[in-house]
Amino acid sequence: MVLNVIEPVQTRYIPLAEDLEKFLRAKYEQEYPSYEFNVEHVCDRWTFEAPEKIEEEEITRLIEEIEENVKAINTE
């Protein structure tokens, strides 16, 4: 188990814990189907446990996905 912390500059682009949990489940559900990520928002940072450190590039992709989803909703 590794404690991951997303800094405030990135946390502000991930508004919901559900978005982060969905990303983590998709990434780890085959190897760790019942893993508890313990996602929390503390001091303007998302914190969560995962089997490994999540790379910066993966967080950036998650943020881009969220932004695309928001744009799609706003254009409907």
Rosetta constraint file for C-alpha pairs under 8 A:
AtomPair CA 1 CA 49 HARMONIC 6.12 0.50
AtomPair CA 1 CA 50 HARMONIC 5.54 0.50
AtomPair CA 1 CA 51 HARMONIC 4.76 0.50
AtomPair CA 1 CA 52 HARMONIC 6.60 0.50
AtomPair CA 2 CA 49 HARMONIC 5.47 0.50
AtomPair CA 2 CA 50 HARMONIC 5.38 0.50
AtomPair CA 2 CA 51 HARMONIC 5.88 0.50
AtomPair CA 2 CA 52 HARMONIC 5.45 0.50
AtomPair CA 2 CA 53 HARMONIC 6.12 0.50
AtomPair CA 3 CA 47 HARMONIC 6.97 0.50
AtomPair CA 3 CA 48 HARMONIC 5.79 0.50
AtomPair CA 3 CA 49 HARMONIC 4.58 0.50
AtomPair CA 3 CA 50 HARMONIC 6.61 0.50
AtomPair CA 3 CA 53 HARMONIC 7.49 0.50
AtomPair CA 4 CA 47 HARMONIC 5.59 0.50
AtomPair CA 4 CA 48 HARMONIC 5.35 0.50
AtomPair CA 4 CA 49 HARMONIC 5.97 0.50
AtomPair CA 4 CA 50 HARMONIC 7.12 0.50
AtomPair CA 4 CA 53 HARMONIC 6.14 0.50
AtomPair CA 4 CA 54 HARMONIC 6.94 0.50
AtomPair CA 5 CA 45 HARMONIC 6.56 0.50
AtomPair CA 5 CA 46 HARMONIC 5.84 0.50
AtomPair CA 5 CA 47 HARMONIC 4.53 0.50
AtomPair CA 5 CA 48 HARMONIC 6.74 0.50
AtomPair CA 6 CA 10 HARMONIC 6.43 0.50
AtomPair CA 6 CA 11 HARMONIC 5.93 0.50
AtomPair CA 6 CA 45 HARMONIC 5.57 0.50
AtomPair CA 6 CA 46 HARMONIC 5.21 0.50
AtomPair CA 6 CA 47 HARMONIC 6.38 0.50
AtomPair CA 7 CA 11 HARMONIC 5.92 0.50
AtomPair CA 7 CA 44 HARMONIC 7.68 0.50
AtomPair CA 7 CA 45 HARMONIC 5.41 0.50
AtomPair CA 7 CA 46 HARMONIC 7.30 0.50
AtomPair CA 8 CA 12 HARMONIC 6.07 0.50
AtomPair CA 8 CA 44 HARMONIC 5.42 0.50
AtomPair CA 8 CA 45 HARMONIC 5.20 0.50
AtomPair CA 8 CA 46 HARMONIC 7.96 0.50
AtomPair CA 9 CA 13 HARMONIC 7.89 0.50
AtomPair CA 10 CA 14 HARMONIC 7.18 0.50
AtomPair CA 10 CA 63 HARMONIC 7.79 0.50
AtomPair CA 11 CA 15 HARMONIC 7.44 0.50
AtomPair CA 11 CA 44 HARMONIC 6.95 0.50
AtomPair CA 11 CA 45 HARMONIC 5.69 0.50
AtomPair CA 11 CA 46 HARMONIC 6.06 0.50
AtomPair CA 12 CA 44 HARMONIC 7.82 0.50
AtomPair CA 13 CA 63 HARMONIC 6.06 0.50
AtomPair CA 13 CA 66 HARMONIC 7.84 0.50
AtomPair CA 13 CA 67 HARMONIC 7.84 0.50
AtomPair CA 14 CA 19 HARMONIC 7.03 0.50
AtomPair CA 14 CA 20 HARMONIC 7.25 0.50
AtomPair CA 14 CA 63 HARMONIC 6.42 0.50
AtomPair CA 14 CA 66 HARMONIC 7.25 0.50
AtomPair CA 15 CA 19 HARMONIC 7.74 0.50
AtomPair CA 16 CA 20 HARMONIC 7.04 0.50
AtomPair CA 17 CA 21 HARMONIC 6.13 0.50
AtomPair CA 17 CA 39 HARMONIC 6.64 0.50
AtomPair CA 17 CA 40 HARMONIC 7.43 0.50
AtomPair CA 17 CA 41 HARMONIC 7.92 0.50
AtomPair CA 18 CA 22 HARMONIC 5.92 0.50
AtomPair CA 19 CA 23 HARMONIC 6.34 0.50
AtomPair CA 19 CA 66 HARMONIC 7.68 0.50
AtomPair CA 20 CA 24 HARMONIC 6.27 0.50
AtomPair CA 20 CA 39 HARMONIC 7.83 0.50
AtomPair CA 20 CA 62 HARMONIC 7.97 0.50
AtomPair CA 21 CA 25 HARMONIC 6.01 0.50
AtomPair CA 21 CA 37 HARMONIC 7.40 0.50
AtomPair CA 21 CA 39 HARMONIC 7.17 0.50
AtomPair CA 22 CA 26 HARMONIC 6.16 0.50
AtomPair CA 23 CA 27 HARMONIC 6.27 0.50
AtomPair CA 23 CA 62 HARMONIC 7.17 0.50
AtomPair CA 24 CA 28 HARMONIC 6.09 0.50
AtomPair CA 24 CA 29 HARMONIC 7.89 0.50
AtomPair CA 24 CA 37 HARMONIC 7.80 0.50
AtomPair CA 24 CA 50 HARMONIC 7.94 0.50
AtomPair CA 25 CA 29 HARMONIC 5.03 0.50
AtomPair CA 25 CA 33 HARMONIC 7.83 0.50
AtomPair CA 28 CA 32 HARMONIC 5.55 0.50
AtomPair CA 28 CA 33 HARMONIC 7.02 0.50
AtomPair CA 29 CA 33 HARMONIC 4.30 0.50
AtomPair CA 29 CA 34 HARMONIC 7.43 0.50
AtomPair CA 29 CA 35 HARMONIC 7.83 0.50
AtomPair CA 36 CA 49 HARMONIC 7.53 0.50
AtomPair CA 37 CA 48 HARMONIC 5.49 0.50
AtomPair CA 37 CA 49 HARMONIC 4.73 0.50
AtomPair CA 37 CA 50 HARMONIC 5.90 0.50
AtomPair CA 38 CA 47 HARMONIC 7.89 0.50
AtomPair CA 38 CA 48 HARMONIC 5.35 0.50
AtomPair CA 38 CA 49 HARMONIC 6.02 0.50
AtomPair CA 39 CA 46 HARMONIC 6.95 0.50
AtomPair CA 39 CA 47 HARMONIC 5.73 0.50
AtomPair CA 39 CA 48 HARMONIC 4.37 0.50
AtomPair CA 39 CA 49 HARMONIC 7.14 0.50
AtomPair CA 40 CA 46 HARMONIC 5.75 0.50
AtomPair CA 40 CA 47 HARMONIC 5.28 0.50
AtomPair CA 40 CA 48 HARMONIC 6.34 0.50
AtomPair CA 41 CA 45 HARMONIC 5.56 0.50
AtomPair CA 41 CA 46 HARMONIC 4.57 0.50
AtomPair CA 41 CA 47 HARMONIC 6.24 0.50
AtomPair CA 42 CA 46 HARMONIC 6.33 0.50
AtomPair CA 42 CA 47 HARMONIC 7.01 0.50
AtomPair CA 50 CA 54 HARMONIC 7.84 0.50
AtomPair CA 54 CA 58 HARMONIC 6.72 0.50
AtomPair CA 54 CA 59 HARMONIC 7.34 0.50
AtomPair CA 55 CA 59 HARMONIC 6.74 0.50
AtomPair CA 56 CA 60 HARMONIC 6.27 0.50
AtomPair CA 57 CA 61 HARMONIC 6.26 0.50
AtomPair CA 58 CA 62 HARMONIC 6.26 0.50
AtomPair CA 59 CA 63 HARMONIC 6.24 0.50
AtomPair CA 60 CA 64 HARMONIC 6.25 0.50
AtomPair CA 61 CA 65 HARMONIC 6.17 0.50
AtomPair CA 62 CA 66 HARMONIC 6.25 0.50
AtomPair CA 63 CA 67 HARMONIC 6.18 0.50
AtomPair CA 64 CA 68 HARMONIC 6.18 0.50
AtomPair CA 65 CA 69 HARMONIC 6.23 0.50
AtomPair CA 66 CA 70 HARMONIC 6.22 0.50
AtomPair CA 67 CA 71 HARMONIC 6.21 0.50
AtomPair CA 68 CA 72 HARMONIC 6.17 0.50
AtomPair CA 69 CA 73 HARMONIC 6.25 0.50
AtomPair CA 70 CA 74 HARMONIC 6.16 0.50
AtomPair CA 71 CA 75 HARMONIC 6.22 0.50
AtomPair CA 72 CA 76 HARMONIC 6.54 0.50
